[in-house]
Amino acid sequence: MTKNIVTLSGSSSKNSINKILAEYAGGLVKNVTLTKVDLNDFDIPLFSVDVENGQGFSKGVLALNEIIEKADGFVISLAEHNGAYSTAFKNVFDWLSRIEGKVWRNKPMLLLSTSPGIRGGQSVLNIALERFPFNGGNIIGSMPFPSFNENFKEGEIVNAHLKANLQILVDELEKAL
Ligand SMILES: Cc1cc2nc3c(=O)[nH]c(=O)nc-3n(C[C@H](O)[C@H](O)[C@H](O)COP(=O)(O)O)c2cc1C
């Protein structure tokens, strides 16, 4: 059966550069269907144990959990806010971890980050590289994508070195599916 790759941006920005990158990288994976997640499409309250105890899981978080359950693999690109996860992503991650601690179910994952700056979200990437394995993250490959606006133009990576590196990681993900 055709494998199902979930692309996800760790951002709630409508024009998220991480969404663009995650979907671009997902599009390089051969012979798969893509399920493109936009966090804006899921109605998920701000996590607190009180909300959890009082209202339980929202439809939005249950729907997202179902999408993750049905995935064969992930391409995730994280936005960096003050050196860490965006609030939107951390909120979703916390909720998902209350349903299933192994949020990512040991399914193969390509983990990216990008920002307009030269470090390309390296700090948030480091946080996720250290943390995700405790949550069932099976990270096949990772890379920060620096200076997004200079290196990605009109739907294409214009930096040959970055493009080649991403292709190597995509090939590894394909093999792991
Ligand atoms: C509150 C806030 C904090 C930010 N902190 C960082 C940062 O620590 N490092 C960085 O490279 N970019 C930082 N940025 C810039 C983001 O990388 C930029 O907004 C990027 O577009 C976010 O990704 P997105 O478009 O996928 O949401 C920050 C932006 C915001 C709004």
The ligand as a Gaussian input file, in Angstrom:
#p B3LYP/6-31G(d) Opt

LIG

0 1
 C        8.470000      35.678000      18.999000
 C        9.489000      35.359000      17.935000
 C       10.731000      34.900000      18.305000
 C       11.666000      34.561000      17.326000
 N       12.870000      34.047000      17.719000
 C       13.722000      33.584000      16.771000
 C       14.913000      32.894000      17.147000
 O       15.178000      32.664000      18.305000
 N       15.730000      32.450000      16.176000
 C       15.448000      32.646000      14.845000
 O       16.208000      32.206000      13.990000
 N       14.322000      33.288000      14.460000
 C       13.461000      33.756000      15.383000
 N       12.304000      34.382000      15.012000
 C       12.040000      34.600000      13.579000
 C       11.386000      33.358000      13.001000
 O       12.407000      32.441000      12.642000
 C       10.569000      33.751000      11.788000
 O        9.438000      34.500000      12.221000
 C       10.137000      32.550000      10.973000
 O        9.386000      33.012000       9.863000
 C        9.330000      31.591000      11.810000
 O        8.956000      30.468000      11.058000
 P        7.502000      30.336000      10.407000
 O        7.441000      31.312000       9.258000
 O        7.478000      28.924000       9.954000
 O        6.501000      30.667000      11.475000
 C       11.349000      34.727000      15.955000
 C       10.077000      35.208000      15.600000
 C        9.156000      35.494000      16.565000
 C        7.774000      35.967000      16.161000

